[in-house]
Amino acid sequence: MLAGPLPGIYDPVGLGKLLFASFAATAETERELGAQLARSPEVRLRAAVTGPTI
């Protein structure tokens, strides 16, 4: 039988929970900003002129 918490399961408490929430909010903000930049006319025009990048 298993006893205690399972290894590999994330169970945040205290400061770890705050840090995780901070990282999640930062990632979401970066994702939204990247989507806005990708939709801007200047970026689309530059991509059309230079071609695809990898």
Buried (B, 14 or more C-beta within 10 A) or exposed (E): EEEEEEEEEEEEEEEEEEEEEEEEEEEEEEEEEEEEEEEEEEEEEEEEEEEEEE
